[in-house]
Amino acid sequence: MTTEKRRFPVQAIGTIRRDDGADPDKFLDPAASSIIHIESRWESGLTGIEEFSHLVVLFYLDRAEPRGESGEPMRPEGRQELPEVGFFATRTPRRPNPIGICCPRLIRREGRDLHVTGLDAWDSTPVLDIKGYFLRDEQRPDATVPQWLTSLWAAHDEERKTPSEPSQMPAPGTVVARHETPMGEVVFRYPLPTDAPAALAYINALSAEQTFVLFQGDQLTLEQEQAWVDVRIELLEAGRSVTILAFAGDRYIGCGQIDLGSMVSRHVGYFGISLAPDYRDARLGTKLMQAVIVEAERRLDGLRLIQLDVFASNDRAVHLYRKLGFIEYARLPAAIHRLGEYEDLISMYQPVVKSNR
Protein backbone atom coordinates (compact mmCIF):
# COMPACT_ATOMS: atom_id res chain seq x y z
CA MET A 1 0.00 0.00 0.00
CA THR A 2 1.44 3.35 -1.02
CA THR A 3 1.78 6.27 1.39
CA GLU A 4 -0.91 8.15 -0.54
CA LYS A 5 -3.42 5.34 -0.07
CA ARG A 6 -2.78 5.20 3.68
CA ARG A 7 -4.26 8.69 4.09
CA PHE A 8 -7.91 9.33 3.37
CA PRO A 9 -9.58 12.74 3.08
CA VAL A 10 -12.83 13.17 5.02
CA GLN A 11 -15.27 16.06 5.31
CA ALA A 12 -17.88 17.13 7.82
CA ILE A 13 -21.49 16.83 6.67
CA GLY A 14 -22.86 18.63 9.72
CA THR A 15 -22.36 19.34 13.42
CA ILE A 16 -23.74 18.29 16.80
CA ARG A 17 -25.71 20.81 18.81
CA ARG A 18 -26.24 20.37 22.55
CA ASP A 19 -27.66 22.87 25.02
CA ASP A 20 -26.43 21.21 28.24
CA GLY A 21 -23.00 22.82 28.08
CA ALA A 22 -21.23 19.46 27.94
CA ASP A 23 -17.55 19.67 27.04
CA PRO A 24 -14.56 17.29 27.22
CA ASP A 25 -14.22 17.88 30.97
CA LYS A 26 -17.85 17.08 31.81
CA PHE A 27 -19.92 13.90 31.89
CA LEU A 28 -22.08 13.38 28.81
CA ASP A 29 -25.57 12.41 29.98
CA PRO A 30 -26.66 9.58 27.65
CA ALA A 31 -30.31 10.54 28.08
CA ALA A 32 -29.78 14.18 27.07
CA SER A 33 -31.10 15.50 23.78
CA SER A 34 -28.91 16.54 20.87
CA ILE A 35 -29.50 17.88 17.38
CA ILE A 36 -27.55 16.68 14.37
CA HIS A 37 -27.55 19.68 12.05
CA ILE A 38 -26.83 18.69 8.44
CA GLU A 39 -25.40 21.08 5.84
CA SER A 40 -27.84 22.19 3.16
CA ARG A 41 -26.13 20.41 0.27
CA TRP A 42 -26.77 17.04 1.94
CA GLU A 43 -30.43 17.66 2.83
CA SER A 44 -31.91 15.51 0.07
CA GLY A 45 -29.83 12.62 1.40
CA LEU A 46 -31.98 12.65 4.54
CA THR A 47 -35.10 11.60 2.63
CA GLY A 48 -36.67 8.66 4.45
CA ILE A 49 -34.30 8.78 7.43
CA GLU A 50 -37.23 9.61 9.73
CA GLU A 51 -38.56 6.08 9.20
CA PHE A 52 -35.72 4.66 11.30
CA SER A 53 -35.91 4.44 15.09
CA HIS A 54 -32.11 4.60 15.51
CA LEU A 55 -29.15 5.93 13.56
CA VAL A 56 -25.49 5.02 13.22
CA VAL A 57 -23.52 8.27 13.55
CA LEU A 58 -19.81 8.70 12.83
CA PHE A 59 -18.19 11.85 14.17
CA TYR A 60 -14.74 13.39 14.52
CA LEU A 61 -13.34 13.77 18.03
CA ASP A 62 -11.89 17.18 17.27
CA ARG A 63 -10.96 17.97 20.89
CA ALA A 64 -9.41 14.61 21.73
CA GLU A 65 -5.65 14.14 21.76
CA PRO A 66 -4.69 11.71 18.95
CA ARG A 67 -2.71 8.60 19.83
CA GLY A 68 0.69 8.27 18.13
CA GLU A 69 1.51 4.81 19.47
CA SER A 70 -0.19 1.91 21.21
CA GLY A 71 1.31 2.50 24.64
CA GLU A 72 1.03 0.20 27.63
CA PRO A 73 -2.23 -1.55 28.56
CA MET A 74 -4.39 0.61 30.80
CA ARG A 75 -7.24 0.32 33.27
CA PRO A 76 -10.52 1.62 31.73
CA GLU A 77 -11.28 5.12 33.02
CA GLY A 78 -8.32 4.73 35.40
CA ARG A 79 -10.36 2.52 37.75
CA GLN A 80 -8.01 0.38 39.80
CA GLU A 81 -10.62 -2.35 40.32
CA LEU A 82 -10.70 -3.08 36.55
CA PRO A 83 -8.12 -5.18 34.66
CA GLU A 84 -5.52 -3.69 32.31
CA VAL A 85 -6.52 -3.84 28.64
CA GLY A 86 -5.28 -2.35 25.39
CA PHE A 87 -6.88 0.85 24.15
CA PHE A 88 -8.63 -1.00 21.30
CA ALA A 89 -10.70 -2.81 23.96
CA THR A 90 -11.97 0.50 25.35
CA ARG A 91 -13.92 3.54 24.18
CA THR A 92 -11.20 6.03 25.03
CA PRO A 93 -11.33 9.10 22.75
CA ARG A 94 -7.52 8.91 22.36
CA ARG A 95 -7.21 6.84 19.19
CA PRO A 96 -4.91 6.73 16.11
CA ASN A 97 -7.84 8.15 14.16
CA PRO A 98 -10.09 10.10 16.55
CA ILE A 99 -13.39 8.87 15.16
CA GLY A 100 -16.42 8.24 17.36
CA ILE A 101 -19.41 6.01 16.62
CA CYS A 102 -22.77 5.98 18.33
CA CYS A 103 -26.30 4.62 17.79
CA PRO A 104 -28.67 7.30 19.13
CA ARG A 105 -32.46 7.10 19.03
CA LEU A 106 -34.05 9.37 16.41
CA ILE A 107 -36.89 11.33 17.98
CA ARG A 108 -37.91 13.40 14.97
CA ARG A 109 -36.63 15.16 11.88
CA GLU A 110 -37.20 18.87 11.27
CA GLY A 111 -35.75 19.75 7.87
CA ARG A 112 -31.96 19.42 8.23
CA ASP A 113 -32.14 18.89 11.99
CA LEU A 114 -32.27 15.39 13.43
CA HIS A 115 -33.39 15.41 17.07
CA VAL A 116 -31.87 12.46 18.92
CA THR A 117 -31.17 11.12 22.40
CA GLY A 118 -28.23 9.00 23.48
CA LEU A 119 -25.62 10.70 21.30
CA ASP A 120 -22.27 10.65 23.13
CA ALA A 121 -20.70 13.68 21.42
CA TRP A 122 -19.79 17.18 22.55
CA ASP A 123 -21.45 20.35 21.28
CA SER A 124 -20.17 21.48 17.83
CA THR A 125 -18.56 18.07 17.12
CA PRO A 126 -18.18 17.56 13.34
CA VAL A 127 -20.37 14.77 11.91
CA LEU A 128 -18.76 12.57 9.25
CA ASP A 129 -21.58 10.24 8.24
CA ILE A 130 -25.07 9.05 9.15
CA LYS A 131 -26.68 5.71 8.37
CA GLY A 132 -29.98 4.17 9.31
CA TYR A 133 -29.60 1.46 11.95
CA PHE A 134 -30.24 -1.81 10.08
CA LEU A 135 -31.62 -4.12 12.74
CA ARG A 136 -31.18 -7.38 10.82
CA ASP A 137 -27.61 -6.63 9.76
CA GLU A 138 -26.30 -4.87 12.87
CA GLN A 139 -28.15 -6.52 15.74
CA ARG A 140 -26.08 -9.28 17.37
CA PRO A 141 -28.26 -10.97 20.04
CA ASP A 142 -25.50 -13.51 20.77
CA ALA A 143 -22.81 -10.88 21.41
CA THR A 144 -20.93 -11.01 24.71
CA VAL A 145 -18.74 -8.49 26.57
CA PRO A 146 -16.04 -8.85 29.25
CA GLN A 147 -17.06 -8.97 32.90
CA TRP A 148 -15.16 -5.73 33.60
CA LEU A 149 -17.45 -3.90 31.17
CA THR A 150 -20.66 -5.06 32.86
CA SER A 151 -19.13 -3.97 36.18
CA LEU A 152 -18.32 -0.57 34.67
CA TRP A 153 -21.88 -0.14 33.40
CA ALA A 154 -23.24 -0.96 36.86
CA ALA A 155 -20.87 1.60 38.39
CA HIS A 156 -22.02 4.25 35.91
CA ASP A 157 -25.68 3.56 36.73
CA GLU A 158 -24.97 4.12 40.42
CA GLU A 159 -22.92 7.28 39.81
CA ARG A 160 -25.67 8.87 37.74
CA LYS A 161 -28.06 8.72 40.68
CA THR A 162 -28.15 11.74 42.96
CA PRO A 163 -29.33 11.75 46.59
CA SER A 164 -31.66 14.69 45.95
CA GLU A 165 -33.28 13.07 42.94
CA PRO A 166 -33.19 9.29 43.38
CA SER A 167 -35.70 8.59 40.63
CA GLN A 168 -35.84 11.93 38.80
CA MET A 169 -39.49 11.28 37.95
CA PRO A 170 -41.73 14.07 36.65
CA ALA A 171 -44.77 15.37 38.48
CA PRO A 172 -48.23 14.02 37.54
CA GLY A 173 -49.64 15.98 34.62
CA THR A 174 -46.24 16.92 33.18
CA VAL A 175 -46.55 17.57 29.42
CA VAL A 176 -44.14 15.55 27.28
CA ALA A 177 -45.05 16.75 23.78
CA ARG A 178 -47.66 18.48 21.65
CA HIS A 179 -48.59 17.38 18.12
CA GLU A 180 -50.75 18.96 15.46
CA THR A 181 -53.10 16.57 13.66
CA PRO A 182 -55.87 17.09 11.06
CA MET A 183 -58.28 16.86 14.02
CA GLY A 184 -56.45 19.49 16.08
CA GLU A 185 -53.74 19.52 18.76
CA VAL A 186 -52.96 16.37 20.73
CA VAL A 187 -51.08 16.61 24.03
CA PHE A 188 -48.95 13.82 25.48
CA ARG A 189 -48.72 14.06 29.28
CA TYR A 190 -48.41 12.08 32.47
CA PRO A 191 -51.66 11.13 34.25
CA LEU A 192 -53.50 13.19 36.87
CA PRO A 193 -55.79 11.88 39.65
CA THR A 194 -58.73 13.57 37.90
CA ASP A 195 -58.28 11.62 34.65
CA ALA A 196 -60.45 8.64 35.67
CA PRO A 197 -63.76 9.76 34.03
CA ALA A 198 -62.09 10.47 30.69
CA ALA A 199 -60.10 7.23 30.94
CA LEU A 200 -63.28 5.27 31.69
CA ALA A 201 -65.06 6.58 28.58
CA TYR A 202 -62.00 5.67 26.51
CA ILE A 203 -61.44 2.12 27.77
CA ASN A 204 -65.14 1.19 27.61
CA ALA A 205 -65.36 2.43 24.00
CA LEU A 206 -62.19 0.48 23.15
CA SER A 207 -63.57 -2.66 24.80
CA ALA A 208 -66.87 -2.36 22.92
CA GLU A 209 -64.89 -2.21 19.67
CA GLN A 210 -63.48 -5.68 20.51
CA THR A 211 -60.24 -4.79 18.82
CA PHE A 212 -56.73 -5.97 19.75
CA VAL A 213 -56.99 -5.37 23.50
CA LEU A 214 -57.53 -7.58 26.54
CA PHE A 215 -61.02 -6.20 27.21
CA GLN A 216 -63.49 -7.71 24.76
CA GLY A 217 -66.82 -6.05 25.48
CA ASP A 218 -66.35 -5.78 29.25
CA GLN A 219 -67.51 -2.47 30.73
CA LEU A 220 -65.54 -1.12 33.66
CA THR A 221 -66.81 1.10 36.48
CA LEU A 222 -65.55 4.52 37.52
CA GLU A 223 -64.25 2.98 40.75
CA GLN A 224 -62.16 0.47 38.81
CA GLU A 225 -60.77 3.13 36.50
CA GLN A 226 -59.95 5.46 39.39
CA ALA A 227 -57.97 2.62 40.97
CA TRP A 228 -56.06 2.17 37.70
CA VAL A 229 -55.21 5.88 37.51
CA ASP A 230 -54.11 5.91 41.15
CA VAL A 231 -51.80 2.94 40.57
CA ARG A 232 -50.30 4.63 37.50
CA ILE A 233 -49.41 7.69 39.58
CA GLU A 234 -48.06 5.59 42.48
CA LEU A 235 -45.78 3.66 40.11
CA LEU A 236 -44.65 6.91 38.49
CA GLU A 237 -43.72 8.46 41.83
CA ALA A 238 -41.89 5.27 42.83
CA GLY A 239 -39.80 5.36 39.64
CA ARG A 240 -41.27 2.04 38.52
CA SER A 241 -43.30 3.09 35.49
CA VAL A 242 -43.74 5.63 32.73
CA THR A 243 -47.34 6.17 31.63
CA ILE A 244 -48.18 8.79 29.01
CA LEU A 245 -51.75 9.72 28.12
CA ALA A 246 -52.81 11.36 24.84
CA PHE A 247 -55.50 14.04 25.04
CA ALA A 248 -57.30 15.94 22.29
CA GLY A 249 -58.75 18.79 24.29
CA ASP A 250 -60.59 17.11 27.19
CA ARG A 251 -60.92 13.83 25.33
CA TYR A 252 -58.64 10.95 26.30
CA ILE A 253 -57.60 9.30 23.00
CA GLY A 254 -54.67 7.02 23.84
CA CYS A 255 -52.23 5.62 26.33
CA GLY A 256 -48.74 4.14 26.32
CA GLN A 257 -46.86 2.73 29.28
CA ILE A 258 -43.72 0.85 30.29
CA ASP A 259 -43.65 -0.86 33.70
CA LEU A 260 -40.46 -2.22 35.21
CA GLY A 261 -40.44 -5.88 36.22
CA SER A 262 -39.52 -7.13 39.67
CA MET A 263 -36.76 -9.13 41.33
CA VAL A 264 -34.52 -10.77 38.70
CA SER A 265 -36.47 -8.98 35.92
CA ARG A 266 -36.08 -5.52 37.44
CA HIS A 267 -34.22 -4.40 34.29
CA VAL A 268 -37.07 -5.38 31.92
CA GLY A 269 -39.72 -2.85 30.90
CA TYR A 270 -43.12 -4.23 29.87
CA PHE A 271 -44.74 -2.11 27.17
CA GLY A 272 -48.38 -1.51 26.22
CA ILE A 273 -50.14 0.98 23.96
CA SER A 274 -53.63 1.75 22.63
CA LEU A 275 -55.19 4.53 20.54
CA ALA A 276 -58.71 5.66 19.67
CA PRO A 277 -59.78 4.44 16.18
CA ASP A 278 -60.29 7.90 14.67
CA TYR A 279 -56.67 8.86 15.49
CA ARG A 280 -54.94 5.75 14.16
CA ASP A 281 -54.26 7.25 10.73
CA ALA A 282 -52.59 10.40 12.08
CA ARG A 283 -49.24 8.67 12.79
CA LEU A 284 -49.87 9.24 16.46
CA GLY A 285 -49.21 5.61 17.31
CA THR A 286 -45.58 5.93 16.22
CA LYS A 287 -45.16 9.26 18.03
CA LEU A 288 -46.76 8.02 21.23
CA MET A 289 -44.68 4.86 21.25
CA GLN A 290 -41.46 6.80 20.66
CA ALA A 291 -42.36 9.27 23.41
CA VAL A 292 -42.98 6.49 25.93
CA ILE A 293 -39.74 4.68 25.07
CA VAL A 294 -37.66 7.85 25.24
CA GLU A 295 -39.17 8.79 28.61
CA ALA A 296 -38.60 5.28 29.94
CA GLU A 297 -34.96 5.26 28.83
CA ARG A 298 -34.53 8.64 30.49
CA ARG A 299 -36.48 8.05 33.69
CA LEU A 300 -36.35 4.36 34.65
CA ASP A 301 -33.12 3.43 36.40
CA GLY A 302 -31.57 0.17 35.25
CA LEU A 303 -33.80 -0.33 32.20
CA ARG A 304 -31.97 -2.63 29.76
CA LEU A 305 -34.71 -4.35 27.77
CA ILE A 306 -38.25 -3.55 26.59
CA GLN A 307 -40.72 -6.40 26.02
CA LEU A 308 -44.22 -6.47 24.53
CA ASP A 309 -46.91 -8.92 23.40
CA VAL A 310 -49.12 -8.43 20.35
CA PHE A 311 -51.99 -10.33 18.72
CA ALA A 312 -50.65 -12.13 15.65
CA SER A 313 -53.52 -10.83 13.51
CA ASN A 314 -52.73 -7.21 14.41
CA ASP A 315 -50.64 -6.64 11.28
CA ARG A 316 -50.54 -2.89 11.71
CA ALA A 317 -49.08 -3.08 15.21
CA VAL A 318 -46.60 -5.81 14.29
CA HIS A 319 -45.33 -3.66 11.40
CA LEU A 320 -44.97 -0.62 13.67
CA TYR A 321 -43.08 -2.55 16.33
CA ARG A 322 -40.68 -4.02 13.80
CA LYS A 323 -40.11 -0.59 12.26
CA LEU A 324 -39.19 0.75 15.69
CA GLY A 325 -36.63 -2.00 16.24
CA PHE A 326 -38.52 -4.74 18.07
CA ILE A 327 -37.56 -8.36 17.41
CA GLU A 328 -39.92 -11.33 17.56
CA TYR A 329 -38.55 -13.97 19.93
CA ALA A 330 -41.55 -16.22 20.65
CA ARG A 331 -45.01 -17.14 19.42
CA LEU A 332 -47.55 -18.87 21.65
CA PRO A 333 -50.09 -20.75 19.51
CA ALA A 334 -53.79 -20.16 20.22
CA ALA A 335 -53.02 -17.98 23.24
CA ILE A 336 -55.79 -15.49 22.33
CA HIS A 337 -59.50 -16.24 22.05
CA ARG A 338 -61.25 -13.35 20.34
CA LEU A 339 -64.51 -13.12 18.36
CA GLY A 340 -64.94 -16.87 18.56
CA GLU A 341 -61.53 -17.65 17.08
CA TYR A 342 -58.15 -18.67 18.50
CA GLU A 343 -55.00 -16.89 17.39
CA ASP A 344 -51.32 -16.71 18.28
CA LEU A 345 -49.69 -14.25 20.63
CA ILE A 346 -46.36 -12.82 19.43
CA SER A 347 -43.74 -11.74 21.97
CA MET A 348 -41.15 -9.15 20.94
CA TYR A 349 -38.24 -7.34 22.58
CA GLN A 350 -35.88 -4.45 22.01
CA PRO A 351 -32.57 -3.87 23.82
CA VAL A 352 -32.15 -0.39 25.25
CA VAL A 353 -29.37 1.06 23.09
CA LYS A 354 -26.78 2.75 25.27
CA SER A 355 -24.67 5.61 23.96
CA ASN A 356 -21.01 4.85 23.38
CA ARG A 357 -17.92 6.13 21.70
N, C-alpha and C positions, 0 to 999 in steps of 0.2 A: 504494500500500500504506500503510495507516494505521500510526501508531506502535505501536499495540497489537499488530498482526499481525507486526511486526518482532521481537517478543520472544516466546520460546516457553518455557513452563515444562517442566522435565525433572525426573525423580526417579531416585534410585539404586534398583536392584533387588537389589543385593548389593555385595560388596567383594572385593578381591583379597587373598589371604594368601600371603606368601612367608616362608621361614625363613632366607634367606641374608643378611638385614640390608641388602638393597639400598635405597638412598635416592637422592634427586636428585643427590647428589654422587658416586655410585659407578656403575661400569659395570654394566649389566644383562646378565647372562649369558643369551644366547638359548636355551641348552640347559637352563637351570635349571627346576625344577618350581615350579608355582604351583597354588593352589586358588582357584577362583571360588566363593565362598560366596553362595548365593542366599537372599534372605529367604523366610520360610515361606509368605507369602501368594502367592508366585509358583511354589511347588514343582510344582503340577500342570502348569504350563506347560513343565516340563522333560521331560514324558513323550515318549519316543522320541528324545531328543537323543543318547542313548548310541549310536545307530545311525550317527552321523556320525563320520568320522575327524578332521575339522577343524571349527572354529567361526569365526564372525566376531564379534568382541567389540568393543563400543564402550565407552569409559570416559572419565571426566572427569579431566583433568590438574589436580587440585586444588592441587598445589604448584608449578605452573608460573606464571610471570608473564604475564598476558594481554597481547596486543599491541593498542595503541590506534590505530596507524597502520602503513602499509606499510613505511616506512623505506627506506633505501638497499639495493640488492642486496648480498648478503654471500657469503662463501666458506663452503661447508658445513663445519661443525665448526671453523671458523676455520683451515682448512688452506690455506696459501698456495699450494700446488701445484694447487689446484682453482680453476675459474673462478668468477666472481661470478654469482650467480643470485638471483632473488626468493625470498622465504620460502615461497611456495606450491610451489616446485619442490623443497623440502626436507621433512624430517620433524622440524624444530625443534618443541619443545613450546610455544614462544611463538607463539600463534595468536590471531586475533580471538575465536574460540570454542575454548577449550582442550579439544578433544575428541580422543582417541586412538582408533586402530583397529588391530586386529591379528588374525591368523588362526592361532591356536595349534593344536597337535595335541591332541585329546582322548584321554587315556589311559584314564580310566574315570570312571564316575559313582558316587558314594556318597551317596544321598539328595539333599540340597541342595548337595552339594559336587561340583564338576567339577574333576578333577585333569587338568592340562594341562602341556605344555611349550611353550616358545617364545612366552610371553606377555610382551611388553615393557612392563610396568607395575609401579610401585612397590607395596610392601606397604601395605595399607589403602586403595588407590585405589578410588573409587566406580565401580561398573559400571552403565552406562546401558541396555545392551541386549545380547542374545545371539541369534545366528541360526546355523542350520546352514550350513556351507559348501556351496553348490550348485555342484558341479563344472561342469556344463554351462553354467550361466548366468554364473559368475564366473571360470572359467578362460579366459585369453586367451593361447593358445600363440604368437600372432603379435605379442605385445607387445614393444616395444623400450624401452631406457632410455638416457640419455646416457652417453658414455664416462667422464665424471667419476665417475658412480655405480659403474660396474664397477671403476674404480680404487680407489674408497673401500672397496668390499667386499673387494677383495684386501688392502688395508691393514689392515682389521679382522681378517681371517683371520690375518695375520702377527702382529698385536699380541696376539691371544688365545693364542698359543703362549708357553710359558714354558720357559726353558732347563732347568729341573729336571724338567719333565714334557713332553717334546716330543710324545708321542703320547697321554699320559694314558689308557693302556689298563689295564683291570683285570687282576688276576692270574688264571691258570687256576683254574677251579673257583668263581669268584665267583658268588654267587647273585643273580639279577636279580629274581625274583618267586616267590611261592608262591600256588597257586590250589587251592581246594577243589572237587572234582568228586564226582559220585555214586559214583565208584570210589575215592575217597580223595584225599589231597593230591598235587598235581603241582608239582614244583620246576623252574623255569627257571634254568639256570646255564651258565657257560662250561665248555668241555671240560677234562678232565684227561688226563694221559698214560695212566692206567689204564682209560680208558673203552672201549678197543678191543674187548674181548670182548662187552660189552653192545651196542656199536654194530654189531658183526658179526651178532649174532642178529637185530637189528632190520632191517638192510638186506637180509639174505638172506630174511627173512620177507616184506618189502615186495616184493622182486624176484619171489618165488614167486607173489605175488598178481597179478602182471602188471597192475598198476594204472597210474596216470598218472605213471610215473617212467621214467628212462632204462634202468634194468636190467629186463629182461623175462625172468626165469627164471634169469639168471646167478647163480651162487653164488660169493661172494668168499671169500678165505682170511683168516685172522687176520693174516698178514703184510701183506696189502694194506690191511686196515682199520686196522692200527696205523700204517701210513704215512700214511693219510688223517688220522687223529687228530693225528699229529705235525705235519703241514702246517697243520692248523687252528690249532694252538697257535703255530707259527712266525709265521703271518700275523697272528694276534692280537697277539703281542709286537712285531711290526714296524709295527703300526698300519695294516695293510692290509685287515683283515677283522674282522667281528663274526660269531661263530658261537655260537648259543645252543641247548643241548640241553634236552629235556624229559624228566624222570625221574619215574616213579611208584614210589617206593621205590627198589629197585635196578634196576628195569626201564627201559630206554631206550625212550621211546614217541614221540619226535619230534625234529625238528631244523629250525632256520631259520638262514639265513646271508646276509650281504651282503658281497661281495668287491669291493674297488676295482679299476677297470681300470688300464691302464698307458699311459704316454706321453701322447698327446693325449686319451685317455679316462680320465685319472687321476681326474677328477671324477665319473665314473659308477660307481654301485654296482650289482652284478649279484646279483639276489635269487633264493633258492631255499628251498623249504619242503616238508616231508613230515610225516605224522602216522600213527600206528598206527590201523588201522580201528576198533577198539573205543573210541577216544577222539575220533572225528570228530564225534560228536553232542553233545559237552560244551562246545562253543563255544571249544575250546582253540585251534583253528586261527586264529581272529581274534585271540585274546590273544597267541599266540606270534608272529604276524606283526607285531602292533603293538609288542611288546617288542623284536623285532629291529630294526624301523625306528627306534624311539626311541633305542635304543643306538647304532645307526649314525649317526644325526644328531648324537648327543652325542659320539661317540668318533672318528669318521673325519674327519680334517681335509680340507677342500676338497670334501666331498660335496655335489653340486648336483642330482643326478638319480639315480633308482632305476629299473632296467630289469628286466623278467622275461619269460620265455617260458612259455606254457601250452598244453597240448593243447586243440584246439578242442572236443573232445567232453567235456571236463572242466567241465561246466556249473557245478558247485558252486564250483570254484576261480575260474572267470571271474566269477561273481556276487560272491564275496568280494573279489576284487581291485578290481572296479569300486566296490563299497561303500566300500572304503578309499581311493578316490581315484585309482586307476590308469586310464590312458587307452589304448585300443587304437590303435596307430599303424601296424601292418603285419600281414599274414597271408600266410604262405608255404604255398601249396597242396601237399598231399601230402608234407609234410616229415617226417611221422611214419609209420612202418610198425609197426603193433601188432596182434596177434591176427589176422594175415592180411589186414588192411585198411589202406588209406592214409587219413590224415586231415591236416587243416591244423594248422599251428603259429601261434598268435597271439602277437604281441609287444606288450607294454604298457610304459608308463612313468609315472612320477610325479615332478614337480619337488619338490625339498626346499623346503618353505615356510619362508622366513626370517621371523623376528619383525621388526616394524616399527611405527613410530608416526607 
